[in-house]
Amino acid sequence: MMAQAEAEVSQEDMVLRAADAFALCLVSYGEGDRATALDWAAEAVQFDPAKPLYAHAHRYLQHQQTRSEDAGVYDSPQAFTAFINGGSNVPLYEAVSAALRAEYAAAAGPLRLLDIGVGSGRALLPALHERVAHVDLVEPSPLLEECIEKIAQHSVGVKAHPVKIEEFMQQSFDADAGRRWDVAQSSFALQSLPASERAVVLRWIRQHAHRLLLVEFDVGAAFERSRYDPARVQFVSDALSLGIDDYATSADIELVSQGFLMPVMFGYFDKTKARTNYEQPLTAWLDELRAAGFTSLEHRVVCPYWWSPVFMIVAS
């Protein structure tokens, strides 16, 4: 009985040592010491070989040793496509589309809709309702072409704008300062803007749209802490571990892990690269919307997700 208790304690201690080693791996990576990061990842694997996250991180860092520069989050379009089309992203986008469609259906039509950061239309297209008469699509990436091709199957007026929202705002002002939309929406796109730039965009939306439908992640307070704060390190590690598990049975697990999830995880700690997103808690989003002039704010959870819960804010 005593030996069994000691073995259990020993196993628990090994798990804790692995977590500590992995935290040092992330900090070392963030400070630019890739060799030491690799050593700490190897130690994490040694202490807790049953945790897939550590093994995936170790393989990623081994591969990085042969690259002249680190991989970016979106360097592998194939990996991102496999990620977005698999795992919990399937029910996530189904839930987001259903929530958007419900908002269209409840509104008085016909609706003029502005979708900011529409991407390939993953959230928009299944949501389209007969009350939507016209859609302006704002998307700077090549994904816009896919959205244009697919939306042609719907009976809706469309105008595509292959620019960033800041440029579209200027174009819209130059063309028609009084242009307004019934609904503006953005799904997982406004998080890509720093708070100062986002404040300008939100004020513009308030002036040009009757309502805003905003879909984002509620990352919680831990994510807002300093780069190496233990609570933030644990939050990211725990979440990405769930992300790896989400694709464990997928044939694309290595592609998704090495081409997208690992660059995302290590990117959160990399001091040498500019941030690619500025996620924040729901409460911070609500504060930003109030500051932009929105007075009516309703919100609800749309879907649980391994990274953080997904919420929708209806602002006017």
DAPE-V941923 format. One record per residue. N is the residue number from 1. RES is the residue in one letter. PHI is phi in degrees with one decimal (none if undefined). Layout:
n res phi
N RES PHI
N RES PHI
This chain:
n res phi
1 M none
2 M -61.6
3 A -62.9
4 Q -64.9
5 A -61.7
6 E -63.4
7 A -65.6
8 E -65.6
9 V -62.6
10 S -61.6
11 Q -65.4
12 E -63.0
13 D -63.6
14 M -63.5
15 V -63.8
16 L -66.6
17 R -63.8
18 A -63.2
19 A -63.8
20 D -64.0
21 A -63.0
22 F -69.8
23 A -61.3
24 L -67.7
25 C -60.4
26 L -66.1
27 V -65.6
28 S -60.3
29 Y -62.4
30 G -60.3
31 E -85.1
32 G 89.7
33 D -95.5
34 R -68.4
35 A -65.4
36 T -67.1
37 A -58.9
38 L -63.1
39 D -62.7
40 W -67.9
41 A -63.6
42 A -62.2
43 E -68.0
44 A -61.2
45 V -63.4
46 Q -63.8
47 F -72.6
48 D -138.2
49 P -67.7
50 A -84.0
51 K -94.0
52 P -59.3
53 L -54.8
54 Y -64.8
55 A -66.3
56 H -64.3
57 A -64.5
58 H -63.7
59 R -63.5
60 Y -62.6
61 L -68.2
62 Q -60.4
63 H -65.6
64 Q -64.0
65 Q -64.2
66 T -97.3
67 R -98.0
68 S -75.2
69 E -146.5
70 D -69.8
71 A -72.9
72 G -87.2
73 V -60.6
74 Y -113.6
75 D -69.5
76 S -115.7
77 P -58.4
78 Q -64.0
79 A -66.4
80 F -65.1
81 T -62.5
82 A -64.2
83 F -65.8
84 I -70.1
85 N -96.6
86 G -132.1
87 G 55.4
88 S -74.0
89 N -66.5
90 V -64.8
91 P -67.2
92 L -60.0
93 Y -69.3
94 E -61.9
95 A -68.0
96 V -63.9
97 S -61.2
98 A -63.8
99 A -66.8
100 L -64.3
101 R -60.8
102 A -62.6
103 E -68.1
104 Y -62.0
105 A -64.6
106 A -82.6
107 A -89.8
108 A -80.7
109 G -93.2
110 P -75.6
111 L -104.3
112 R -97.9
113 L -117.6
114 L -119.0
115 D -108.4
116 I -96.9
117 G 74.8
118 V -68.2
119 G 61.5
120 S -85.8
121 G 86.6
122 R -54.9
123 A -86.6
124 L -70.9
125 L -58.7
126 P -68.7
127 A -86.8
128 L -55.8
129 H -125.0
130 E -60.3
131 R -79.1
132 V -83.6
133 A -96.9
134 H -148.8
135 V -130.9
136 D -98.9
137 L -104.6
138 V -112.9
139 E -161.8
140 P -81.9
141 S -90.5
142 P -61.9
143 L -59.9
144 L -59.5
145 E -61.8
146 E -64.3
147 C -64.7
148 I -60.2
149 E -62.9
150 K -77.4
151 I -72.8
152 A -63.4
153 Q -78.9
154 H -106.7
155 S -86.7
156 V -147.8
157 G -70.4
158 V -137.2
159 K -134.8
160 A -100.0
161 H -130.4
162 P -80.5
163 V -140.1
164 K -73.9
165 I -60.9
166 E -62.2
167 E -69.9
168 F -62.8
169 M -58.4
170 Q -69.1
171 Q -61.4
172 S -64.2
173 F -66.0
174 D -66.2
175 A -80.9
176 D -162.9
177 A -63.7
178 G -97.0
179 R -62.1
180 R -136.0
181 W -120.4
182 D -69.5
183 V -137.2
184 A -110.4
185 Q -142.5
186 S -153.1
187 S -115.6
188 F 59.7
189 A -114.8
190 L -67.9
191 Q -65.8
192 S -79.1
193 L -100.7
194 P -60.8
195 A -55.0
196 S -65.2
197 E -73.2
198 R -65.2
199 A -60.8
200 V -65.3
201 V -64.2
202 L -64.3
203 R -64.0
204 W -64.7
205 I -60.7
206 R -57.8
207 Q -81.3
208 H -118.2
209 A -136.7
210 H -71.4
211 R -139.5
212 L -121.0
213 L -106.2
214 L -114.4
215 V -116.5
216 E -150.6
217 F -95.4
218 D -96.0
219 V -74.9
220 G 84.2
221 A -67.1
222 A -60.1
223 F -68.0
224 E -84.1
225 R -71.1
226 S -60.8
227 R -49.4
228 Y -106.8
229 D -56.2
230 P -53.8
231 A -67.2
232 R -69.6
233 V -59.0
234 Q -67.0
235 F -58.1
236 V -65.0
237 S -62.8
238 D -64.2
239 A -66.7
240 L -68.5
241 S -63.2
242 L -65.8
243 G -63.1
244 I -62.5
245 D -61.9
246 D -62.4
247 Y -110.4
248 A -57.1
249 T -97.5
250 S -83.8
251 A -67.2
252 D -98.1
253 I -56.4
254 E -68.0
255 L -62.2
256 V -65.8
257 S -66.3
258 Q -75.8
259 G -94.7
260 F -136.7
261 L -63.8
262 M -67.8
263 P -58.6
264 V -62.7
265 M -60.6
266 F -68.2
267 G -63.2
268 Y -65.5
269 F -114.5
270 D -78.9
271 K -76.0
272 T -87.8
273 K -123.7
274 A -67.8
275 R -66.6
276 T -104.0
277 N -151.9
278 Y -132.2
279 E -66.3
280 Q -158.1
281 P -67.7
282 L -54.4
283 T -59.5
284 A -69.2
285 W -61.6
286 L -62.3
287 D -62.9
288 E -64.6
289 L -67.7
290 R -62.8
291 A -63.7
292 A -80.0
293 G 110.2
294 F -75.1
295 T -110.7
296 S -110.5
297 L -130.3
298 E -118.9
299 H -143.3
300 R -156.9
301 V -76.9
302 V -93.0
303 C -164.0
304 P -72.9
305 Y -157.8
306 W -64.5
307 W -77.1
308 S -168.2
309 P -61.5
310 V -98.7
311 F -121.5
312 M -123.2
313 I -108.8
314 V -105.7
315 A -118.7
316 S -149.8
